[in-house]
Amino acid sequence: MNWSGAQPHLATMTSRSGRQAGNRDFICFSHGQDSGPWGTKIRAMADQARAADWAVESLDYQGTGALDRVEKLVAYCESQDAPQVLVGSSMGGYVATAAAARIGARGLFLLAPALYLPGFEEFMPATLPACPTLIVHGWRDDVVPYAGSIRYGEETGASVMLLDGDHRLTAHLEQINHLFGEFLRQLR
């Protein structure tokens, strides 16, 4: 993974919510290193969130390092006038976690988050968020070891759900959406 923050990418933020967030409950998605803002998992979860009357946004981080992604997410969230739930996958999970304490996130939902990666432990945020957190990770993840998710759960009290899946977890979209829906209901 490229953790450097060489040059910030000035890609625009893409929205498929159809409405401004205003005072609505708001979810911001953060994609992984090699994916885009509206990948399969994000589209499925965003559709479910919209159906439950949440405003959604997914930022485009393509071409930027993890640290620049965190700054972009913090700046975006600070510009919104709505309670925030952050959702992140892989590197986006790290980005959402690093931003959550800084913005006072209302909740954190993570898929195979890049936490405590061997050799990159120093990139864990100094302040960890104190909000409801659910992590979903695959037992057979050969990209980001699930041990980091377990460790994070042990250190913070976050709930961790291990599935018989790989890093992408696309074979478990139905189960992920069920968990995500329950997580959002508990936040309301």
N, C-alpha and C positions, 0 to 999 in steps of 0.2 A: 504494500500500500504506500502511496505517496502522501506523506504527512506534511510535506513542505507547503508553504503558503506563498510560493514564488510570485505570481502575478494574479490578482483577483480577476476573475472572468466577469464581465459586465453583462452577462445574459439576462434577459428580462424574466420576470416571474410570470409564470403562466397560471391562469385561473380557469377552472371549469365549473365554478360554483354557480354562475349565472346571476349572483346577487352580491352586493357588498356585505361585508361582515357586520358592520354597525355594532349593535349590542348583542347580536346572536352569539351563541356558543361557537367557538372557532377551532378548527383543527388545521395544523400545518404539517405536511408530509415532507420528509427528507429522504431522498433516494440514495442508493449505494454508489460506490465509486464508478462502476462501469455501466450503470443504468441511467435512465432518464427520469424526468419528473412525473411522467404518467405511465409507468410500467404496469404490468399485469396486476401485481398485488395492490399497488396504490389505487389503480382504477377501481378494483373490486371493493376496497375498503372505503374509498371516497363515495362510491354509489350508495353504499350502506349508510354512511354518515349523512349524506344529503337526504336520504329517505327518512331519517330521524330528525330532520330539520337542523343539522349542523352546517355551518358555512365551512368550506374547505379550500385549501390552497396547497399547491405543491411547487416548491422552488426549484429552479433549474441551476444545479451546481456543476454542470458538465465543464470540465477543463480547469477546475479549481482544486486546491489542496484542502485537507480537512480543517485546518485552522482558519482559512479564509471562508470556508463554508459556515463555520460557527459564527463568525462575525456577520456574515450576510443574514443568517437566520435571526440572530439577536436584533439586528437593525430592522429587519422586516417585522418581527413581533412587536418591537417597541413602537412601530408606526401604526399599529392596529388598536382599535378601541373595542376589544372583546376579550373575554376569558380564553386562554389558549390551552389546547391539548397538543402535545408534540408527538408525532409518530415518525419513527426512523427505522430504516432497514440497512443492515451491514454498516458501512461507514456512516450512513445517515443516522444509524442508531447512536453512534458515538457523537455525531453532531448534535442531535436532539438532546442527548444527556448533558453535553457540555453547555448547551444554551439554556436548559431548563431552570437551573438555579438562578441564572442571571436575569431571567425574565419573570420568575415566579410562576412557572407553569402550573396549570391546574391538574395535569395528568401527563403520563409518559407511557407510550405503548411502543415496544421495541421488538423488531424481528431480526434475529441473528446479529445482534449488535457487535461492532468491533470494539470490545472493551477488554482492557488488560492484555492486549496482544503481546506475545513474547517479543521483547526488544523495543516496545513502544509504550511501556507502562508509564513513562514520564509524561505522556500525552493525556493521561486521565485528568479530568477537571479537578482542580484543587477543592472546589466546593461542590458536593453532590446534592442533587435536588431532594427536597423533602415533600414530595407529592406522590399520590398513588402511582405505582409503576408495575406494569406487567411486561415480562419478557417471554417471547416465544422463540425457541431455538431448536434446531435439528440435531438429533444424536449423531447423524452421519455427516455433519458439516465438515468438509475437508478444506474450507477456506478460512473460516473464523472458528476456532475451537470453542465449544460450548462451555468449557471450564471458566472462561471470563464471565459469562452470564451467571453461572453458579456463584462465583466469587462475589460478583456485584450483589446478587440476592442475599448472600450471607452478610455482607457488610452494610447493606442499606435496608434490609427487610422487604425488598422488592419481591413480588411473586414471579416464579420462573416455571414455565411449562416447556418440558422437553418432548418433542414429537419424533417419530421415526421417519425423519426426513433429512434432506441435504441442505445446503446453504440457501438455495433459492426458495424452498418451502412451497413452491407453486402447486405441488400435489396435495397440499393441505389448505387450499384457499377457503373451502367451506368451513373447516374447523377454525381457521384464523378469523374469518368473518364472524363466526359465532362468539369467539372469545372477545373480539373487538366490540361487538354489539353489547355484550354484557358489561364490558369495561366502561363504555360510554353511558350505559344506563345507570351504573353505580355512581358516576360522576355527577349526574343530574340529581 
